[in-house]
Amino acid sequence: MRKFLIAGNWKMFLDRESAIALAREIVDGMPKRPFIDVAIFPPAVFIEAVAKAVEGSTIAVGAQNLHYETEGAFTGEISSKMVLTSGGRVVIIGHSERRNIFGESDEFIQRKVKRALDDNLVPVLCIGEKLEQRKAGETESVLNRQLNGSLREIEITDPDKIVLAYEPVWAIGTGVVATPEQAQDAHSFVRDWIRSRYGDIADGLRILYGGSVKPDNAESLLVQPDVDGALIGGASLSSKGFCEIIEIAERLQTR
Ligand code: PGA
């Protein structure tokens, strides 16, 4: 059985003090020995402080982005080694805000996925369609294109080394959540895609749903057979909301 992963993407919010405080509140508000996995993604400059704040807990800390080169003249970018040596173990790659605001292509994203895997950082690879694409019935072809491009020539031999996140762009930060059926359909499509490419790895690989997940809609999404957790933006900025979602996942995991 796959273990739920509840992940909080803090985006470009918080300052140092409030980031540390939020991390500590999450540690205090969740089970000491959880049956599920929890990850938080603070802004890069706070990875180290947040990693210290959650020391001794099972929470994984990660980065929201990565450069694919190991080092170089890339002003403003961060490398996998910087993330790792600051205490980061996971990294979000290809978030729709990176794709749409910063113009990241599938090819660019593929290189980052490769870098993360090569350096033992667990990539959380995000994919998802825009509203006009869904309306035009293109959801599956968009997911297919993104998966093909972002995982081109990428080997996956261990399902724990990578996580996928289906995040319909129209649901991110909008308060409009995908229906459980829409999420399940997309997740099942993604799992079938993974199976066709990587075989039985698909059974163990986690596919998170992201887009306006809140405590009051989390359960209906998490009970879907192919939804293995959530990538949460807005609701992860409150320890209360985030811990409520952790509690729901914990209950579903152990029922
Ligand atoms: P949201 O963001 O929960 O605020 O919709 C999700 C995400 O961007 O990962």
Residues whose N, C-alpha, C, O or C-beta is under 5 A from the ligand:
A	BS01	PGA	N9 A171 I172 G173 T174 G210 G211 S212 V213 L231 I232 G233 G234 A235
